Amino acid sequence: MKKIQKVVIISGSSRGIGLGLAKKFLKKNYKVLINSRNFVELNNVYKDLKKKFPSRVLMVCGDISKRSTLKEIEKNILIKWNRIDILIANAGDISNKKTNNKSWLINKNFITSKKFIDFFYRYLIKTEGSIILISSIAALIETKAQIGYTISKKLVNTYGKKLSVKLAQYNINVNIVAPGNIYFKNGNWFDKLKKDPKIINKYIKDNVPMNKFGSVNDITCLCLFLGSDESNFLTGQIIAVDGGQSIKFN
């Protein structure tokens, strides 16, 4: 009997952790739909991935806080593959350079993810699928992150835990991954380290027991496990990937 290729939707997947997730799942023989608001960035990524995985990648550009984008994703994925197994809510913003508005950050990091998951989770009832929400250690310990960002990630955590109880009867796993200081090219910590390496290296030494940055691979390997059949009894958990930082200050 031929093994079913599971289908994954990853929001915010044109760069950083989201792109890393797309590549990881594709390499492991999953089918993946990528999404981002930035068409040029997303399309470049899509063309590159399609060369390597021609029949297993789709893209839909658009804001997933808008129902029209969610409907477009739904239409494309059901026509092409007719199933959904894993939802990964990764889209979000750590700050808005134009404003420190709390409601803006809450909308981008919590409301957007909630709308995405709420729209699609009914499809996971049939496949007994998995939901993974990308949060942050800013929701677990005190950090220098903007208050709106911190609140938004706390809301993500609360939503994920409540949803895990609601969907447990359908054998759907819901878990939350809380990254710490994850370093990747052109990411938040890449920019900070480039700007002031002495201060940032001291911050890592003083705050992270393992005295190093995490990598995108650290996150994607965990998410791959959480989306697999091997994690079928694991749900409602917040898993920090932070080199021990949240334990040190908890």
Disulfide bonds with the S-S distance in Angstrom:
none
